[in-house]
Amino acid sequence: MKDKRILYVSSEVIPYLPQTEISSMSFEAPKMVNKQGGQIRIFMPRYGNINERRHQLHEVIRLSGINLVVNDLDMPLIIKVASIPKERIQVYFIDNEDYFKRKATLTDEDGKLFEDNDERAIFFAKGVIETVKKLNWAPDVIHVHGWMASLLPLYLKEYYKDEPLFNGSKVVTSVYGQSFDESLNPELINKVKFDEIEAGHLENLATPNYVNLMKTAIDFSDGLIKGSKELPEELEDYISSSDKPVLEYQYPEEFAEAYTEFYTNEILS
């Protein structure tokens, strides 16, 4: 992976959020590429329950200050950055007062999904891409983790399809086990249509539940990794029929060689 540029886009990363399959692999995979001499960037949302003082987040003024349009509303983009201790790895945080100030991640105190999670996902996808454009950093691989990042492949391949910076970028999506049982706001499909993305690409978003969000990510990815040992049967079938390179589930203690070979031989070859 020497000198390859890998962009990791995740809904959660340790040490900023508790340890899960997603947050662990969103740290371990970039750490692996870093050790192999690759260049990495990690992006995640700046949820309000992340302790900025403890983790030493600070705003990057030169990257902040643009507005992103979500469903005809101008939403200011704030970019913050922090370094993972001992690893020399920087993490970029996508922030916005309306979407990410609340002291929680994805659900309220009763465990109910936030009503605006659909808009937060759109804002996150656009925010990552716009920030990478400002960095003028062309990734060889964009590796997506978690449903909050699941709209990024769609936006990259459709909304930003004429952006030359990403001409050579390949998208890999890690698909994990069921993350939530409800659906996001049913208006999600109309909010994506507002960005003039063809309706034919959005059929799965008519019912924006976890499985359908991941199906949309699968449709616009160049390769897939099974991030959990067990996936919903519907997703297993969808992956099998996708005609894309697939890496089967790898145990955390032995993933490195398999991921390296997958990136190198299946995605970048």
Protein Blocks (a to p, Z undefined) as FASTA:
>chain_A
ZZiacddddfbdcfkbccdfklmmmmmmmmmmmmnopacdddddddfkbcfklnopacdf
klgoiacdeehiacdddddddddehklpacdddddfklmmpgcfkbcfkopacfklmmmm
mmmmmmmmmmmmmnopacfbdcdedjklmmmmmmmmmmmmmgmklmmpccdddddddfbf
bdcdfklmmmmmmnopafklmmmmmpccfklmmmmmmmmpcbdcdfbfbdcfklmmmmmm
nopacdddddfklmmmmmmmmmmmmmmZZ
